[in-house]
Amino acid sequence: MSATPQMLRTPLRVATVGMVGMLAGAVLLIKLVLVPFWRGVPPRQFRTWFGAHSPRIRAVMVPLGAAGVGTAAATAAVEATTEGARETAAVAAFAAAGIVAITLRVNE
């Protein structure tokens, strides 16, 4: 028995909320914890610290971003024929992609 779009709807919605929520939480953690620390460190020390730790940050953020965009896009695809959910799912997918695009452009 293969999965139909109807069967995928709820699990994809839950996965999207979870992944995009974790991505937002990680971005918030960076904003509330790391950015104040970075601002309080002299530039030379910041570059040294960031060079040593950026692979760890990337190792968390890249999979979260990819999973958030992937699940949101899959949800949008499954919801494309559902009246009322189509627009919401599309906005969620574009918002997740926007977060990743801005992060890649500004931070990377």
C-alpha positions in Angstrom: 0.0 0.0 0.0 1.5 3.3 -1.0 1.0 6.6 0.9 -1.5 9.0 -0.6 -1.3 12.7 -0.2 -4.2 12.5 2.3 -2.2 10.1 4.5 0.8 12.4 4.4 -1.0 15.6 5.3 -0.9 15.4 9.1 2.6 13.9 9.5 4.0 16.6 7.1 2.3 19.4 8.9 3.7 18.2 12.3 7.2 17.7 10.8 7.0 21.2 9.3 6.0 22.8 12.5 8.7 20.9 14.4 11.5 21.6 12.0 10.7 25.3 11.4 10.1 25.7 15.1 13.5 24.2 15.9 15.1 26.4 13.2 13.5 29.5 14.7 14.6 28.4 18.2 18.2 28.0 17.0 18.1 31.5 15.4 16.6 32.9 18.6 19.3 31.2 20.7 22.0 32.8 18.5 20.3 36.2 18.8 19.9 36.1 22.6 23.1 34.3 23.6 25.8 34.4 21.0 25.2 37.9 19.5 25.6 39.7 22.9 28.7 37.6 23.6 30.1 38.4 20.1 29.5 42.1 20.6 31.3 42.1 23.9 34.5 40.5 22.5 37.3 42.5 20.8 37.3 42.0 17.0 40.5 39.9 16.9 39.3 37.6 19.7 35.9 37.3 17.9 37.5 36.2 14.7 39.5 33.6 16.5 36.5 32.4 18.4 34.3 32.3 15.4 36.9 30.6 13.3 37.1 27.8 15.9 33.4 27.4 16.5 31.7 28.3 13.2 31.8 24.6 11.9 29.7 23.6 15.0 27.2 26.4 14.4 27.0 25.4 10.7 26.6 21.7 11.6 23.4 22.6 13.5 22.0 25.3 11.3 22.4 23.7 7.9 20.5 20.5 8.6 17.8 22.5 10.5 17.5 24.9 7.6 17.4 22.1 5.0 14.9 20.1 6.9 12.7 23.1 7.6 12.6 24.1 4.0 12.2 20.5 2.8 9.3 19.7 5.1 7.6 23.1 4.4 8.0 22.5 0.6 6.6 19.0 0.9 3.7 20.2 2.9 3.0 22.9 0.3 3.1 20.4 -2.4 0.7 18.0 -0.6 -1.6 20.9 0.3 -1.7 22.4 -3.2 -5.1 21.1 -3.9 -6.6 21.8 -0.4 -8.8 24.9 -0.4 -7.7 27.2 2.5 -4.6 25.3 3.4 -2.9 26.0 0.0 -2.0 29.6 0.8 -0.9 29.0 4.3 1.3 26.1 3.3 2.8 28.2 0.5 3.5 31.1 2.8 5.2 28.7 5.3 7.4 27.3 2.6 8.4 30.7 1.3 9.1 32.0 4.8 11.3 29.0 5.6 13.2 29.4 2.4 13.5 33.2 3.1 15.1 32.4 6.5 17.6 30.1 4.9 18.3 32.6 2.0 18.9 35.5 4.4 21.1 33.4 6.7 23.2 32.2 3.8 23.5 35.7 2.2 24.2 37.6 5.4 25.9 35.2 7.7 27.8 33.0 5.3 
